[in-house]
Amino acid sequence: MSRLSRLNPSIPMLGILLMLTATLRLINLTGRPAGFDDEGTYMAQAYAVAEWGELAHYTYWYDHPPAGWLQLALWTAISGPDFGGNAVAAGRYLMVIVAVITAALLWALARRIEMSRWAAAAAVAVFALSPLAISLSRTVYLDNLAVAWVLGALVLAVLTPVPAVGNVRRRNMFRHSGVDQGDHAAAPADVRLAGLDQDRAGDPPLRTRRVRRRVRRGGEHVRLDGRPAW
């Protein structure tokens, strides 16, 4: 089997979408939308951090928490403050990089929540092709940085695998009842009944059942239908 045939189909699909995201934002990058005062303010604050060691070029007022333009300052320290012709252009090039990272994180999140490959591609394509998204995501907005961080946090949040409910169900059941699994036969009748009830053929997973009001019967928590409440 050739190496190409073993390639994950997601890799070329995602690669095309990321290149599309970057290309559409690089076209006429400094022309549209026209520059405005917020971009200049953020880049001036980044310049003050990188060159003067201060949080802003005026320290009597801060318009936002400084984490955003601290990242801009790191970029200007790497690329130079006039990369692309001027400070605003330098910031917009960073926004293109952030947009590509955002698209990749959007793909990762869609796949982690078990969306199909084509559904994930459609989500990224909407972000890549939307005229509004193109205009806003290549403007020097601190919001663009925040969106990338939020998506990264969501991807990390869904990386933790959920254990199989069926394997945990019996173990937790006996732990709460105070009876070890090996002592099932010696357990009180109501505990054995609750445990055996879980083993019935065709019993749906615990997470799919509707939890009913808990009542106390014989010292054990059970639901109204006789099944254990946990």
C-alpha positions as MATLAB code, in Angstrom:
seq = 'MSRLSRLNPSIPMLGILLMLTATLRLINLTGRPAGFDDEGTYMAQAYAVAEWGELAHYTYWYDHPPAGWLQLALWTAISGPDFGGNAVAAGRYLMVIVAVITAALLWALARRIEMSRWAAAAAVAVFALSPLAISLSRTVYLDNLAVAWVLGALVLAVLTPVPAVGNVRRRNMFRHSGVDQGDHAAAPADVRLAGLDQDRAGDPPLRTRRVRRRVRRGGEHVRLDGRPAW';
ca = [
       0.000    0.000    0.000;
       1.456    3.352   -1.005;
       2.054    6.137    1.472;
      -0.514    8.307   -0.332;
      -3.234    5.706    0.100;
      -2.522    5.545    3.848;
      -2.865    9.333    4.235;
      -5.690   10.452    6.478;
      -8.341   12.073    4.218;
      -8.729   14.880    6.752;
      -5.186   16.148    6.137;
      -5.544   17.269    2.488;
      -9.086   18.514    3.106;
      -8.013   20.628    6.075;
      -4.893   21.792    4.239;
      -6.965   23.130    1.336;
      -9.333   24.924    3.710;
      -6.473   26.528    5.641;
      -4.797   27.730    2.445;
      -8.130   29.129    1.287;
      -8.564   30.908    4.629;
      -5.133   32.535    4.368;
      -5.342   33.423    0.668;
      -8.692   35.184    0.863;
      -7.451   37.314    3.750;
      -4.123   38.205    2.167;
      -5.737   39.608   -0.986;
      -5.738   43.416   -0.666;
      -4.910   43.005    3.009;
      -4.070   46.642    3.699;
      -6.724   48.090    1.369;
      -9.998   46.690    2.693;
     -11.327   47.409    5.172;
      -9.837   50.848    5.515;
      -7.726   51.438    8.597;
      -9.401   53.069   11.582;
      -8.417   54.393   14.966;
      -8.793   51.191   17.026;
      -6.154   49.438   14.949;
      -3.748   52.312   15.450;
      -4.455   52.372   19.190;
      -3.770   48.659   19.633;
      -0.568   48.804   17.616;
       0.584   51.905   19.527;
       0.018   50.052   22.778;
       1.961   47.082   21.438;
       4.789   49.424   20.403;
       4.852   50.918   23.910;
       5.204   47.442   25.432;
       7.914   46.321   23.011;
       9.955   49.551   22.884;
       9.266   51.452   26.107;
       8.423   48.669   28.526;
       5.073   50.261   29.417;
       1.547   48.928   29.000;
       0.425   51.804   26.786;
       1.638   54.980   25.157;
      -0.675   56.831   27.541;
      -0.928   55.380   31.033;
      -3.815   57.388   32.419;
      -6.408   55.083   30.811;
      -6.602   51.522   29.455;
      -9.393   50.609   27.076;
      -9.029   46.805   27.445;
      -7.170   44.257   29.562;
      -3.604   44.211   28.206;
      -3.330   40.515   27.251;
      -4.352   41.238   23.652;
      -1.775   43.879   22.844;
       0.885   41.973   24.803;
       0.489   39.316   22.095;
       0.668   42.047   19.446;
       3.858   43.302   21.114;
       5.384   39.830   20.907;
       4.550   39.720   17.195;
       6.079   43.131   16.506;
       9.200   42.112   18.438;
       9.548   39.137   16.080;
       8.491   40.723   12.783;
       9.463   44.340   13.386;
       7.041   47.233   13.978;
       6.858   48.172   10.273;
       6.429   44.717    8.785;
       4.340   45.050    5.621;
       4.935   48.799    5.332;
       3.498   50.163    8.571;
       2.387   49.139   12.053;
      -1.246   48.450   11.107;
      -0.153   46.237    8.210;
       2.093   44.310   10.595;
      -0.878   43.734   12.864;
      -3.052   42.580    9.982;
      -0.515   39.965    8.947;
      -0.729   38.581   12.462;
      -4.523   38.514   12.146;
      -4.187   36.323    9.039;
      -2.084   33.851   11.018;
      -4.629   33.919   13.846;
      -7.458   33.307   11.340;
      -5.679   30.190   10.047;
      -5.190   28.940   13.613;
      -8.863   29.659   14.332;
      -9.943   27.643   11.286;
      -7.783   24.709   12.375;
      -9.217   24.830   15.903;
     -12.743   25.004   14.494;
     -12.048   21.831   12.513;
     -10.567   20.119   15.580;
     -13.547   21.056   17.743;
     -16.050   19.872   15.141;
     -14.317   16.508   14.843;
     -13.954   16.101   18.605;
     -17.705   16.497   19.093;
     -18.179   13.731   16.515;
     -19.280   15.797   13.560;
     -18.612   14.106   10.247;
     -15.628   15.099    8.139;
     -17.860   16.885    5.644;
     -19.754   18.724    8.376;
     -16.476   19.925    9.873;
     -15.323   21.021    6.429;
     -18.560   22.942    5.927;
     -18.094   24.765    9.250;
     -14.551   25.798    8.328;
     -15.636   26.747    4.811;
     -18.269   29.127    6.161;
     -15.594   30.830    8.270;
     -13.141   30.888    5.370;
     -15.539   32.195    2.716;
     -17.867   34.508    4.623;
     -17.266   38.122    3.458;
     -18.054   39.400    6.950;
     -15.636   36.931    8.531;
     -12.927   37.866    6.022;
     -13.348   41.562    6.725;
     -13.418   41.283   10.503;
     -10.819   38.558   10.945;
      -8.091   40.450    9.092;
      -8.681   43.684   10.990;
      -6.513   44.295   14.061;
      -9.141   43.383   16.635;
      -8.309   41.931   20.012;
     -11.498   39.892   19.615;
      -9.821   37.772   16.930;
      -7.161   36.730   19.416;
      -9.818   36.007   22.048;
     -11.821   33.783   19.673;
      -8.754   31.649   18.950;
      -8.061   31.215   22.662;
     -11.689   30.302   23.400;
     -11.745   27.696   20.629;
      -8.464   26.287   21.912;
      -9.953   25.994   25.395;
     -13.027   24.209   24.030;
     -10.868   21.753   22.080;
      -8.913   20.952   25.248;
     -12.156   20.621   27.211;
     -13.475   17.872   24.939;
     -10.173   15.967   24.749;
     -10.872   14.116   28.024;
     -12.449   10.759   27.100;
     -15.676    9.783   28.826;
     -15.448    6.301   30.414;
     -17.902    3.644   29.331;
     -21.019    3.961   31.454;
     -21.617    0.246   31.589;
     -18.210   -0.471   33.154;
     -18.564    2.239   35.756;
     -22.190    1.544   36.605;
     -21.749   -1.698   38.559;
     -18.566   -0.534   40.294;
     -20.182    2.675   41.498;
     -23.324    0.822   42.491;
     -21.505   -1.492   44.889;
     -19.258    1.281   46.158;
     -22.290    3.343   47.203;
     -24.028    0.334   48.749;
     -20.941   -0.535   50.813;
     -20.767   -4.020   49.263;
     -17.776   -5.237   47.295;
     -18.480   -6.895   43.961;
     -17.096  -10.168   45.274;
     -19.562  -10.073   48.205;
     -22.593   -9.681   45.993;
     -24.104  -12.966   47.143;
     -23.850  -11.971   50.804;
     -25.497   -8.593   50.295;
     -28.933   -7.797   51.711;
     -31.860   -8.768   49.529;
     -32.779   -5.247   48.516;
     -29.153   -4.509   47.492;
     -28.925   -7.742   45.468;
     -32.205   -6.920   43.793;
     -30.948   -3.488   42.854;
     -27.713   -4.962   41.492;
     -29.331   -7.784   39.554;
     -31.771   -5.342   38.043;
     -28.842   -3.725   36.246;
     -27.925   -6.991   34.514;
     -31.183   -7.577   32.703;
     -30.819   -8.230   28.991;
     -31.623   -5.239   26.871;
     -31.322   -2.826   29.791;
     -30.536    0.595   28.271;
     -27.480    2.556   29.459;
     -27.939    4.440   32.708;
     -27.405    7.802   31.021;
     -30.411    7.215   28.727;
     -32.895    6.561   31.519;
     -35.003    9.298   32.940;
     -33.959    9.801   36.551;
     -36.959    9.773   38.791;
     -37.507   11.062   42.299;
     -35.329    9.368   44.876;
     -36.851    7.693   47.900;
     -35.263    5.799   50.778;
     -36.201    2.127   51.174;
     -34.515   -0.229   53.610;
     -31.544    2.100   54.041;
     -30.775    2.176   50.305;
     -31.461    4.982   47.819;
     -33.702    3.677   45.068;
     -35.927    5.255   42.445;
     -39.673    4.869   42.374;
     -39.342    2.049   39.864;
     -37.106    0.041   42.205;
     -33.836    0.697   40.392;
     -30.858    2.203   42.246;
     -30.884    6.000   42.251;
     -27.197    6.337   41.416;
];
